[in-house]
Amino acid sequence: MTVIVADTSPINYLVPIGETGVLLQPYHRVVIPEDVLIELMDMGAPGEVREWARQPPAWVEIRKAPSGDAGLKDLDAARRLR
């Protein structure tokens, strides 16, 4: 099974046009880190994106990002704090 890890950008663009299912064509499961889910539910996100994030489809899996991965330290989690 192929899995993709998504950030906010593809979801922010696909939800408003009703095309999140396009992610299932090349992939069978989409993993979203908890920090991405929080960003999708931010009040600055479009309403339909916030609603999608509150009840993501069954093929979306929310996971906590591993804390020991040095490559993850510069991701946008800090952006929430602005």
C-alpha positions, 0 to 999 in steps of 0.5 A: 500500500502506498501512503502519502504524508500531506501538508496543508497546501494540497488540502487547502486547494483541493477542499474548496474545489471538492477534489480531495479524492484525487489524492486517492488515485495515486495513493491509498492512504493519506497521513496528516501530522497533528500539527497540519491538522491544527493548522487546517482548523485555524480560524485563518483557514477557509471555513470549508477547510476547517470543516473538512479537518474536523471530520476528515475522510476515513482514508486520512490518518492523523499521526503525531510527527516523530519528535527526534527527527532533526529534519522536522524541526523547521516545519510550520508548527511555530507558525501557529504561535504568531 
